[in-house]
Amino acid sequence: MMTTVRSYFPLNYRWIVVAAALLLVGFISQTEVARLQAAPVADPGPVVQTHHETIPNPVYGSAQRVVAGCKGVATPCAWEAASTWTTGAVPDGSSRVIVDGVVRIGGETAVSHSIGIYPGGQLSFAPNANTRLQTADIVVFEGGNLEIGRVAQPIADDKTAEIIIRDLPFSPDDTKQHLRGIVVVNGTFYAHGRGVWEAFIRTAAEPAAGSKNIALSTSAQAANWHVGDELVLPTSSQCPISANEGTCPIETEDRTIAAIAPDGMSLTLNQPLQFDHPGARDRNGHIDFLPHLVNKSRNIVIRSENPNGVRGHVLLHGRSTIDIRYVRFQDLGRTDIRDLGDDNQKGRYPLHAHHLIGPVTPLPNGYQFMIYGNVVDFGPENREQDRKWGITIHGSHFGLIEQNIVDYASGAAIVTEDASETGNEFLYNFVVRVVGGNGERFEDQDVSDGSKLGRAGIAYWFNGGGGNVYRHNVAAAVEECIYCYGFKFDNVYNGDVMIPTAQGADPHMGGGIMVDSYTIGLTDFANNEAYAVPNGITIWWVCAEFETPREGCSSLMKDFVVWHHHRWGYFGYETNAMTIDGFIHRGDVTRLENEYELVTSLYLVDYFQRQTVIRNADLQGAMLGIEMPVNRDVRGSDGDNVGITRVENSLIVASTGMLISSPSSTNGADDLPPQRTILRNVQFAYPPQRQNKFISINGNGAEAATSNNPNARNDIWIIDYNKPAGEDGPDLYISPRYQPKSRCDNALGDCSNEISGSFPAIEGGYIYPLADNLIPPPVGSHKVYLPVVVKW
């Protein structure tokens, strides 16, 4: 699963490399290069000033430093030896320690008030011993190195390394509360714990209440899982939201491994399960998807001393070299979902890549930074504390974020913060148990600077519309709120954003380019999954600025799976040229026995949805399969190619397969354009619990619409009605029944031969044979175009 940046490089950003090569010759600011190649860095002063931050030095002026004999040596000096220190004494809880030599922690007694790792300093942890450090602060300055294992010598599987962030009050001169945690500012931080080769494994059968034995789809032995490891089994049932009067049961369970079968294909839990954890079935009762076991154990732990006191945070900044693998970040993070202020500082998250540009020369694997195989666990206290954003990628580029777990987040779990993030790869991550948020649907801005706060209650909140790779990520057990999702792309009001001209370039040091964010399509989003969530995914303002499309910009959502959600699988907001290919929904059909359960697979209604294509969809177990767009093109536009939405090669098993309403909008105006729906090889079927119509047409507009244009064209072309690809079926032209029958267009069908009575599963339309010369060829995916550069 680990690859170079180039193998997954997002298509809509390949142009950056080309442009950089042709126009800028891989340009990185010469001023920046000169600075980075300058003479050895001097000791930091009382503060370190970067383009973005003023970070206090908690050890400035301290006399406790490393002796000359421990500098530049191959064999580290022992932290625990008095001879290592210029004071002749081992640091204690009041010591402010300057590490400017090579020092290793070899036991479990190391303690200090604060640590600053200065130029030439290296603080490491013995890989073959149990180690622990208690301190309030670690600041790794330029030229300093914090090392808790490396790829070549990780912390041994049977050993542990622990950093405890002490519960000490903030210093009065640290007004922004940068300290009380680990801050790496242009320094180096390596960590490599016991490899957990697969952070989550899908079960091979439905885990049942009362059972302790779990069958697995792949080997826990091969994944290097151990007896005693902590596991999470997410809720997987579909919430009966109406029957429960707006509440959902919490069925996520925590267990540990008591035994693992020799082949690793099953394991035994320490306690029986309390709940059933069902899988998702197709219309024939076959189980298509099963829940996962998530492994949270890591043998490197960075944690807060007191989850209810001053919690630590980790901030990775600037030109730092970062390679963090298999670490558990426990009870960290201070920023919560309240409004920001003196007692709720912005940016104090458990794991925060903050304008992390990385080195001029990439890591050996080709990335600018690595966040791999880690666990961010806010802890059960977060149900009340509402700390937000487990892994935050902010203004950071070309990094790998893979195989990470986030548990107990509030607001959002994995985040891109300001829409500039470019070239990052989000692969095989798992978010479980989003436990809080403010449920905000629209804008949620900081009153001081207008930045977005991302507090709704979403597993993956991506500010922006694309520019990165998103593959094989999973969201499970997001707790109930109306506008909580597994995935949200929020490109509202982002306007122009500054992105790097090339990998390794610092946009704020001359290596940036301004790009219109509405020209950045979502072009590498594939094989992601959400289950036991209120809603699957929503996308806002991608390839469109509200209702103004960006011509030449397009997006592709590929092979998204959502199962056992209880509202919308996909809620489409303003988009242009969006192709939804291979979307799969599985619902629990027993929930449809309650007539008030309104689960929908694809909800495209209400907002501007221009040139949408749905193909290879497999939607089973919904009340409503697809509610089609009603605001499909630029207002006032007209013509045969205006307002077309296509559905091809798809299966819809739903009480109502497709709802097509007259052109309408939640945003007013009476100049809504005409629309046309083209279906090819779309099969319909009913679940046994509820049966209505395959296609329903109405002239009242969308339910939430504030304007309606029932006089505009709203015809439907169907090629091979209710037949799979490769089989012939009737070709139909449908004119809406809410318009006069005389609106039938003889150029589109044989208006003298109404055949409505032959198709009782289609309501609200006059049905005629479709004219043979009108059968269009199947549509391919939208092309992928380049973003528009607005200024240098």
C-alpha positions in Angstrom: 0.0 0.0 0.0 2.9 2.3 0.4 3.8 4.1 -2.8 5.6 7.1 -4.1 3.9 10.4 -4.5 4.0 10.0 -8.2 2.1 6.8 -8.5 -1.0 8.3 -7.0 -0.4 11.9 -8.1 -3.8 13.6 -8.6 -4.6 14.1 -12.3 -5.7 17.7 -11.9 -2.3 18.6 -10.3 0.0 17.0 -12.8 -0.2 20.3 -14.6 1.6 21.9 -11.7 4.7 19.8 -12.2 4.6 20.5 -16.0 4.1 24.2 -15.5 6.8 24.3 -12.9 9.2 22.5 -15.3 8.4 24.7 -18.3 7.9 28.0 -16.7 9.8 27.9 -13.5 12.2 24.9 -13.9 11.0 23.3 -10.7 11.2 26.7 -9.0 11.8 27.0 -5.3 12.6 30.5 -4.2 16.3 31.2 -4.4 16.0 33.1 -1.2 14.6 30.1 0.5 17.3 27.8 -1.0 20.0 30.1 0.2 18.6 30.2 3.7 18.4 26.4 3.8 21.9 26.0 2.6 23.4 28.6 4.9 25.9 28.1 7.7 24.9 26.0 10.8 22.0 27.4 12.7 22.7 29.4 15.9 20.9 28.7 19.1 17.3 29.9 19.0 16.4 33.0 21.0 13.5 33.5 23.3 11.0 33.0 20.5 11.1 31.5 17.0 9.4 33.6 14.4 8.1 31.9 11.3 5.9 33.2 8.5 2.8 32.0 10.5 3.7 31.6 14.1 5.6 33.2 17.0 6.7 30.2 19.2 8.1 30.7 22.6 11.3 28.9 23.6 10.5 27.3 27.0 14.2 26.6 27.8 15.8 29.9 26.7 18.6 30.9 29.0 18.7 27.5 30.9 22.0 26.3 32.3 21.1 22.7 32.0 22.7 21.6 28.7 24.7 18.7 27.4 28.4 18.5 28.1 30.9 18.9 25.3 31.8 15.2 25.4 28.3 14.2 24.3 28.2 16.4 21.2 28.7 14.9 17.8 29.3 11.4 19.1 28.1 8.2 17.6 27.1 6.6 20.9 24.4 8.6 22.7 25.0 9.7 26.3 22.5 8.5 28.8 19.8 10.9 30.0 19.9 9.2 33.3 23.7 9.9 33.9 24.6 13.0 35.8 27.8 13.2 33.7 25.7 14.0 30.6 24.7 17.4 31.9 26.6 20.6 32.5 24.9 21.0 35.9 26.3 17.7 37.0 22.7 16.6 37.9 20.1 14.5 36.2 17.1 16.7 35.2 14.2 16.7 37.6 10.6 17.9 37.3 11.6 21.6 37.5 14.4 21.4 34.9 14.3 23.3 31.7 16.6 21.1 29.6 18.6 22.2 26.5 19.5 19.1 24.4 22.3 20.3 22.2 24.2 17.0 22.1 23.4 13.3 21.5 21.3 11.9 24.4 19.3 8.8 24.8 16.5 7.9 27.2 17.2 4.3 28.4 14.6 3.8 31.1 11.3 4.9 32.6 12.4 7.7 35.0 13.2 10.6 32.7 11.4 13.8 33.7 11.7 17.5 33.1 9.6 20.7 33.0 10.5 21.5 29.4 12.9 20.3 26.7 14.3 22.3 23.8 16.2 20.3 21.2 18.7 22.7 19.8 20.8 22.6 16.6 23.1 19.6 16.8 20.9 18.0 19.5 19.3 14.6 19.3 17.0 13.1 21.9 16.2 9.4 21.2 14.6 6.5 23.0 16.3 3.2 23.4 14.7 0.8 21.0 15.2 -2.4 23.0 14.1 -1.1 26.4 10.8 0.1 28.0 11.2 3.9 28.2 9.2 6.9 29.5 9.6 10.6 29.5 7.4 13.0 31.5 7.6 16.6 30.4 5.3 19.6 29.8 7.0 20.7 26.5 9.3 19.4 23.8 10.2 22.0 21.2 12.4 20.7 18.3 14.2 23.6 16.8 15.9 23.8 13.4 18.9 21.4 13.5 17.4 19.4 16.3 16.2 15.8 16.1 13.6 13.9 18.2 13.8 10.1 17.5 11.5 7.4 18.9 12.6 4.5 16.7 13.3 4.7 13.0 12.5 2.6 10.0 15.9 0.8 10.3 15.5 0.2 14.0 11.9 0.6 15.3 10.9 0.3 18.9 11.0 -3.5 19.5 7.6 -5.2 19.4 7.8 -6.3 23.0 9.0 -2.9 24.3 7.2 0.4 24.9 8.1 4.1 24.6 6.0 6.7 26.2 5.9 10.5 26.4 3.6 11.9 29.0 2.6 15.6 28.6 2.5 16.9 32.1 -0.6 18.7 33.4 1.1 22.1 34.2 -0.4 25.5 33.9 0.4 27.7 30.9 3.2 30.3 31.1 1.9 33.9 31.2 4.1 34.8 28.2 2.7 31.9 26.1 -0.5 33.8 25.2 -1.3 31.6 22.2 -0.7 28.5 24.2 1.8 27.0 21.8 3.4 25.0 24.5 2.3 22.1 26.6 2.9 19.5 23.9 5.4 18.7 21.2 6.2 21.5 18.7 8.5 20.7 15.8 9.6 24.0 14.1 12.0 23.3 11.2 13.4 20.3 13.1 13.2 16.6 12.7 10.9 14.1 14.3 11.2 10.4 13.5 9.0 7.7 15.2 8.5 4.1 14.3 6.8 1.6 16.6 5.7 -1.9 16.3 4.4 -2.3 12.8 0.6 -2.9 12.6 0.5 -3.8 9.0 -3.2 -3.6 8.7 -4.8 -1.1 11.1 -8.3 -2.6 10.5 -9.6 -5.9 9.2 -13.0 -6.7 7.9 -14.8 -9.5 9.7 -15.7 -12.7 7.7 -19.1 -13.1 9.3 -21.6 -11.0 11.2 -20.4 -10.6 14.8 -23.3 -11.6 17.0 -24.3 -10.6 20.5 -23.0 -13.0 23.1 -20.1 -14.1 20.9 -16.4 -13.9 21.8 -15.1 -15.5 18.6 -14.7 -13.3 15.5 -13.9 -14.7 12.0 -11.7 -12.4 9.9 -11.3 -11.8 6.2 -7.5 -11.5 6.4 -5.0 -12.8 8.9 -4.4 -11.0 12.2 -1.1 -12.8 12.4 0.0 -11.5 9.1 -1.0 -8.0 10.2 1.1 -8.4 13.4 -1.8 -8.1 15.8 -1.0 -9.4 19.3 -2.9 -10.8 22.2 -3.8 -7.9 24.5 -4.3 -5.5 21.6 -7.2 -3.1 22.1 -9.9 -3.4 19.4 -13.0 -1.4 18.4 -16.0 -3.0 16.7 -18.1 -0.2 15.3 -21.9 0.1 15.3 -23.0 -1.4 12.0 -26.8 -1.5 12.3 -29.0 1.0 10.4 -30.5 3.5 12.8 -34.4 3.3 12.8 -34.4 7.1 13.1 -38.1 7.6 12.8 -39.1 4.8 15.1 -36.6 6.0 17.6 -37.9 9.6 17.4 -34.6 11.1 16.3 -32.2 9.1 18.4 -29.8 6.3 17.4 -28.5 3.5 19.6 -24.7 3.5 20.4 -23.5 0.0 19.7 -19.8 0.5 19.2 -17.9 -1.9 21.5 -14.3 -1.9 22.9 -12.6 -5.2 23.5 -9.1 -6.7 23.8 -7.7 -9.8 22.0 -7.6 -12.8 24.3 -6.3 -15.3 21.7 -5.5 -15.5 18.0 -5.8 -18.6 15.9 -2.6 -20.0 14.5 -3.5 -19.0 11.0 -4.7 -15.6 12.2 -8.1 -16.0 10.5 -10.1 -15.7 13.7 -9.6 -14.3 17.2 -11.1 -14.5 20.6 -12.2 -11.4 22.5 -11.8 -10.9 26.2 -15.6 -10.5 26.7 -18.7 -11.5 24.8 -20.3 -8.9 22.5 -23.3 -7.0 23.8 -24.8 -6.2 20.4 -25.3 -7.7 17.0 -23.1 -6.1 14.3 -24.9 -6.9 11.1 -23.6 -6.7 7.6 -25.3 -5.2 4.5 -27.3 -7.4 2.2 -28.4 -7.2 -1.3 -32.0 -7.9 -2.5 -31.4 -11.6 -2.5 -30.2 -11.7 1.1 -26.5 -12.1 0.2 -24.1 -10.3 2.6 -22.1 -7.8 0.5 -20.3 -5.8 3.3 -19.3 -6.5 6.9 -18.0 -4.4 9.7 -14.4 -4.1 10.7 -12.3 -4.7 13.7 -10.1 -1.7 14.4 -6.8 -2.1 16.2 -5.8 0.8 18.4 -2.8 -0.6 20.2 0.7 0.9 19.5 3.8 0.5 21.5 4.7 4.2 21.2 2.3 6.3 23.2 2.2 10.1 23.4 -0.5 11.1 25.9 -1.7 13.7 28.3 -1.1 13.2 32.0 -4.6 14.3 32.8 -7.3 14.1 30.1 -9.4 16.5 32.2 -6.6 19.0 32.8 -4.2 20.8 30.4 -4.1 18.4 27.5 -1.1 18.3 25.2 -1.0 18.8 21.5 1.4 18.0 18.6 2.3 20.7 16.0 4.5 20.0 13.0 5.6 23.1 11.2 7.6 24.6 8.4 10.7 22.9 6.9 10.5 20.1 9.5 11.4 16.5 8.5 8.5 14.4 9.7 8.2 10.6 9.5 5.8 9.3 12.2 4.7 5.7 12.1 2.8 3.5 14.5 2.3 5.9 17.4 -0.8 6.3 19.6 -1.7 9.9 20.4 -3.9 9.5 23.5 -6.1 12.1 25.2 -4.4 15.0 23.3 -5.8 18.1 21.7 -7.2 21.3 23.4 -9.2 23.1 20.7 -12.9 22.3 21.0 -16.0 23.1 19.1 -16.8 26.3 21.0 -16.1 29.6 19.5 -12.4 30.4 19.5 -11.0 32.7 22.1 -8.3 33.0 24.8 -9.5 29.8 26.5 -10.0 28.0 23.2 -7.0 28.6 21.1 -7.0 27.7 17.4 -4.8 25.0 16.1 -4.0 22.9 19.2 -4.9 19.6 17.8 -3.6 16.0 18.6 -1.7 15.7 15.3 -1.4 18.9 13.3 0.6 19.4 10.1 0.7 23.2 10.2 2.1 24.7 7.0 4.4 21.7 6.9 6.4 22.1 3.7 8.9 19.5 4.6 12.5 19.3 3.4 13.8 20.6 0.1 14.8 17.1 -0.8 11.8 14.7 -0.2 12.0 11.8 2.2 13.5 8.6 0.7 10.0 7.4 -0.3 9.3 10.5 -2.2 6.9 12.3 0.2 7.3 15.6 2.0 6.1 14.1 5.2 4.7 10.8 6.6 1.9 10.2 9.0 1.4 6.4 8.8 -0.2 3.8 10.9 -1.0 6.0 13.9 -3.9 6.2 16.3 -5.5 9.4 17.5 -7.8 8.6 20.4 -9.5 11.5 22.1 -10.9 9.1 24.7 -14.4 8.7 26.1 -14.2 12.0 28.0 -14.6 13.7 24.6 -18.3 13.1 24.6 -18.4 16.0 27.0 -15.2 17.9 26.1 -15.9 18.1 22.3 -12.2 18.4 21.3 -12.0 18.5 17.5 -9.9 17.5 14.6 -7.8 14.4 15.2 -5.4 14.6 12.2 -5.3 18.1 10.7 -3.5 18.9 7.4 -3.2 22.6 7.1 -1.4 24.4 4.3 0.8 21.2 4.0 1.5 19.5 0.8 2.7 16.2 -0.9 2.4 14.1 2.3 1.3 10.6 2.9 -1.5 10.1 5.5 -2.2 6.4 5.5 -3.5 3.6 7.7 -4.3 6.0 10.6 -7.2 5.6 13.0 -9.2 8.4 14.7 -11.6 7.6 17.5 -13.9 9.7 19.7 -13.5 12.9 17.6 -15.9 15.8 17.8 -16.5 18.3 15.0 -14.4 16.4 12.5 -11.8 13.7 12.6 -9.5 14.0 9.6 -9.3 17.4 8.1 -7.8 19.6 5.4 -8.1 23.1 6.8 -7.8 25.9 4.3 -8.3 24.4 0.8 -4.7 25.0 -0.3 -3.6 21.5 0.6 -2.1 19.9 -2.5 -0.7 16.6 -3.6 -1.4 14.8 -0.3 -2.5 11.2 -0.3 -5.2 10.0 2.1 -5.2 6.2 1.9 -6.7 3.4 4.0 -7.6 5.6 7.0 -10.4 4.7 9.4 -12.5 7.1 11.4 -14.7 5.5 14.1 -17.1 7.0 16.6 -17.5 10.7 15.8 -19.2 11.6 19.0 -20.1 15.3 18.8 -20.4 18.5 16.8 -22.6 21.5 16.3 -24.6 20.1 13.4 -24.0 23.3 11.3 -25.1 22.8 7.7 -23.9 25.9 5.9 -21.2 28.4 6.9 -19.5 27.9 10.2 -16.9 30.7 10.4 -14.5 32.1 13.0 -15.8 35.6 13.6 -12.2 37.0 13.9 -10.9 36.0 10.5 -13.7 34.3 8.6 -11.9 30.9 8.5 -14.0 27.8 8.5 -14.3 25.9 11.8 -15.5 22.5 10.6 -17.5 21.6 13.6 -20.6 19.8 12.3 -19.8 16.3 13.3 -18.1 14.7 10.2 -15.6 11.9 9.9 -13.6 13.4 7.0 -14.0 17.2 6.5 -12.1 18.4 3.5 -12.1 22.2 3.1 -11.8 22.5 -0.7 -12.8 20.5 -3.6 -9.9 18.3 -4.6 -6.2 18.6 -5.2 -5.3 15.5 -3.2 -5.8 11.7 -3.5 -8.5 10.1 -1.4 -8.7 6.3 -1.6 -9.9 3.4 0.5 -10.8 5.5 3.5 -13.6 4.3 5.9 -16.0 6.2 8.2 -18.1 4.2 10.6 -20.4 5.0 13.6 -20.8 8.7 13.1 -23.4 9.6 15.7 -26.7 11.2 14.9 -27.3 14.7 13.6 -29.2 15.8 10.5 -26.2 17.2 8.6 -23.5 14.8 9.8 -21.6 12.8 7.2 -18.9 10.3 6.6 -17.3 12.6 4.0 -17.8 16.3 3.2 -16.0 18.4 0.6 -16.7 22.0 1.5 -15.5 24.5 -1.1 -17.9 27.2 -0.3 -16.5 30.8 -0.5 -12.9 29.6 -0.9 -12.2 31.8 -3.9 -8.6 32.0 -4.9 -6.1 29.8 -3.0 -2.3 29.7 -3.0 -0.8 26.4 -3.8 2.9 25.4 -4.3 4.4 25.6 -7.7 6.2 22.3 -7.2 6.8 19.7 -4.6 9.0 21.1 -1.8 8.2 24.7 -2.7 7.0 27.0 0.1 4.1 29.0 -1.2 4.8 31.7 1.4 8.5 32.0 0.5 8.1 32.8 -3.2 7.1 29.3 -4.3 3.3 29.8 -4.6 0.8 30.3 -7.3 -2.8 31.6 -7.0 -5.5 29.3 -8.3 -9.2 29.6 -8.6 -10.5 27.0 -6.2 -13.6 26.4 -8.2 -11.5 25.1 -11.1 -10.1 22.3 -9.0 -12.1 19.2 -9.6 -12.4 16.1 -7.4 -10.5 13.7 -9.7 -9.0 11.0 -7.4 -11.7 9.9 -5.0 -12.1 6.2 -5.2 -13.1 3.1 -3.1 -14.1 5.0 0.0 -16.7 3.7 2.4 -19.1 4.9 5.1 -21.5 2.8 7.2 -23.7 3.3 10.2 -23.7 7.1 9.6 -26.5 9.6 9.2 -25.4 10.4 5.7 -22.6 9.2 3.4 -21.1 12.1 1.5 -21.8 15.6 0.5 -20.0 17.9 -2.0 -20.3 21.7 -2.1 -19.2 24.1 -4.8 -16.9 21.9 -6.8 -16.3 23.1 -10.3 -18.9 25.8 -9.6 -19.0 29.0 -7.6 -22.5 28.8 -6.3 -24.5 28.6 -9.6 -21.7 29.8 -11.9 -20.0 26.8 -13.4 -16.3 26.7 -14.3 -16.2 25.4 -17.9 -13.6 22.7 -18.4 -13.6 21.6 -14.7 -15.0 18.2 -13.9 -15.1 15.6 -11.1 -15.3 11.9 -10.6 -16.6 10.0 -7.6 -15.6 6.5 -8.2 -16.9 3.3 -6.4 -18.1 4.9 -3.2 -19.9 2.5 -0.9 -22.4 3.6 1.8 -24.4 1.1 3.8 -26.8 1.3 6.7 -27.0 5.1 6.6 -30.4 6.5 7.6 -30.9 9.7 5.5 -28.9 10.5 2.4 -26.2 8.4 0.8 -25.1 11.4 -1.3 -26.4 14.9 -0.8 -25.4 17.0 -3.8 -24.9 20.7 -3.5 -23.6 23.0 -6.2 -21.5 21.1 -8.7 -20.7 21.1 -12.4 -19.7 18.1 -14.5 -19.9 15.6 -11.7 -19.7 11.9 -12.7 -20.8 9.4 -10.0 -19.5 6.0 -11.2 -20.0 2.8 -9.3 -21.9 4.2 -6.3 -23.1 1.4 -4.1 -25.8 1.7 -1.4 -27.1 -1.1 0.8 -29.9 -0.4 3.1 -31.6 -2.6 5.8 -34.9 -3.3 4.1 -36.5 -4.2 7.4 -36.4 -0.5 8.3 -38.7 0.2 5.4 -41.6 -1.5 7.2 -41.9 1.9 9.0 -43.5 4.3 6.5 -41.7 7.2 8.0 -38.2 5.9 7.3 -37.1 8.0 4.4 -33.6 6.8 3.5 -32.5 8.0 0.1 -29.5 6.7 -1.9 -28.7 9.7 -4.1 -30.3 13.1 -3.2 -29.5 15.5 -6.1 -32.4 17.9 -5.6 -32.6 21.5 -4.4 -29.2 22.8 -5.6 -27.4 23.6 -8.8 -26.3 20.2 -10.4 -25.1 20.8 -13.9 -24.1 18.0 -16.3 -24.4 15.2 -13.7 -23.7 11.7 -14.9 -24.6 8.6 -12.8 -23.4 5.3 -14.1 -22.9 1.7 -12.8 -24.8 2.6 -9.7 -26.1 -0.3 -7.5 -28.7 1.1 -5.1 -30.6 -1.4 -3.0 -32.8 -1.0 0.1 -33.9 2.6 -0.1 -37.2 4.3 0.2 -36.1 6.6 -2.7 -33.3 5.6 -5.1 -32.5 8.9 -6.8 -34.2 12.2 -6.4 -33.1 13.9 -9.6 -31.8 17.5 -9.9 -34.2 20.3 -10.4 -31.7 23.1 -11.0 -29.6 21.7 -13.8 -28.1 24.5 -15.7 -27.3 28.2 -15.9 -30.4 30.3 -15.3 -32.0 31.6 -18.5 -30.1 29.2 -20.7 -32.0 27.2 -23.4 -31.3 24.6 -26.1 -31.3 20.9 -26.7 -28.1 20.3 -24.7 -29.2 22.3 -21.6 -30.2 20.7 -18.4 -29.3 17.1 -19.2 -28.8 14.5 -16.4 -27.8 11.0 -17.4 -28.2 7.6 -15.6 -26.7 4.6 -17.2 -26.1 0.9 -16.5 -27.5 1.0 -13.1 -29.8 -1.0 -10.7 -32.2 0.7 -8.4 -34.1 -1.4 -5.8 -36.3 1.1 -3.9 -39.9 1.8 -2.9 -39.7 4.7 -5.4 -36.9 4.3 -7.8 -36.6 7.8 -9.2 -38.4 11.1 -8.5 -38.3 13.7 -11.2 -39.7 17.1 -10.3 -40.3 20.2 -12.4 -37.4 22.7 -12.6 -37.3 24.5 -9.3 -34.9 26.0 -6.7 -34.4 26.8 -3.1 -32.8 30.0 -4.2 -35.7 31.7 -5.9 -36.0 33.2 -9.4 -38.3 32.2 -12.2 -35.8 31.8 -15.0 -34.8 28.2 -14.3 -33.7 26.4 -17.4 -35.4 23.4 -19.0 -34.2 19.9 -18.2 -33.9 16.5 -19.7 -33.3 13.1 -18.1 -31.7 10.4 -20.2 -31.8 6.8 -18.8 -30.0 3.9 -20.5 -30.1 0.3 -19.2 -31.5 1.2 -15.8 -33.1 -1.6 -14.0 -35.8 -1.1 -11.4 -37.1 -3.4 -8.7 -39.0 -3.1 -5.4 -38.0 -4.2 -1.9 -40.8 -6.5 -0.5 -41.5 -4.1 2.4 -42.6 -1.1 0.3 -43.6 -0.7 -3.3 -44.6 2.6 -5.0 -43.4 3.4 -8.5 -40.2 2.9 -10.5 -40.4 6.5 -11.8 -42.5 9.3 -10.4 -42.9 12.7 -12.1 -44.4 15.8 -10.5 -44.9 19.4 -11.4 -44.8 20.9 -8.0 -41.1 21.3 -7.8 -38.8 20.0 -5.1 -40.3 19.8 -1.6 -38.0 22.6 -0.3 -38.2 24.8 -3.4 -39.1 28.4 -3.1 -39.6 28.8 -6.9 -41.0 26.5 -9.6 -41.0 26.6 -13.4 -43.5 23.9 -14.4 -43.7 25.3 -18.0 -40.1 24.5 -18.8 -39.2 21.4 -20.7 -38.9 18.4 -18.5 -38.8 15.4 -20.8 -37.4 11.9 -20.2 -35.7 9.6 -22.6 -35.3 6.0 -21.7 -33.2 3.6 -23.7 -33.7 -0.1 -23.0 -36.2 0.4 -20.2 -35.7 -1.9 -17.2 -33.0 -3.9 -19.0 -29.4 -4.5 -18.1 -26.6 -3.5 -20.4 -26.5 -5.7 -23.5 -30.2 -6.5 -23.5 -32.8 -4.7 -25.6 -35.8 -3.1 -24.0 -38.4 -0.5 -24.9 -37.1 3.0 -25.8 -39.4 5.6 -24.4 -40.1 9.3 -24.6 -42.0 10.8 -21.7 -43.7 14.1 -21.5 -44.8 15.2 -18.1 -48.5 14.8 -17.4 -48.6 18.1 -15.5 -48.1 19.9 -18.8 -50.7 19.8 -21.6 -50.6 16.7 -23.7 -50.1 19.0 -26.7 -46.5 19.7 -25.4 -45.5 16.3 -26.8 -42.8 16.9 -29.4 -43.1 14.8 -32.6 -39.4 15.2 -33.2 -38.7 13.2 -30.0 -41.4 10.5 -30.2 -44.5 9.3 -31.9 -47.1 11.5 -30.2 -49.9 9.7 -32.0 -49.1 6.5 -30.2 -49.4 7.0 -26.4 -48.4 3.8 -24.6 -48.7 4.9 -21.0 -51.0 2.0 -20.0 -48.2 -0.5 -20.8 -46.0 1.0 -18.1 -47.9 1.2 -14.9 -44.7 1.6 -12.8 -44.1 5.0 -14.4 -46.5 7.7 -13.0 -46.9 11.3 -13.9 -46.1 11.2 -17.6 -47.4 10.7 -21.1 -45.4 7.8 -22.6 -44.6 7.4 -26.3 -42.1 5.4 -28.3 -38.8 7.3 -28.5 -37.7 8.4 -32.0 -35.1 6.0 -33.3 -32.7 8.8 -34.4 -32.6 10.2 -30.9 -30.9 7.3 -29.1 -27.6 8.9 -28.0 -24.4 6.9 -27.5 -23.3 6.1 -23.9 -21.5 8.9 -22.3 -17.9 8.5 -21.1 -16.6 10.2 -17.9 -16.0 13.9 -18.0 -12.6 14.9 -19.1 -10.2 16.0 -16.4 -9.1 19.6 -17.0 -6.5 21.9 -15.5 -7.2 24.4 -12.8 -7.2 28.1 -13.9 -4.3 30.1 -12.7 -5.6 33.6 -11.8 -2.3 35.3 -10.9 1.3 34.5 -9.9 
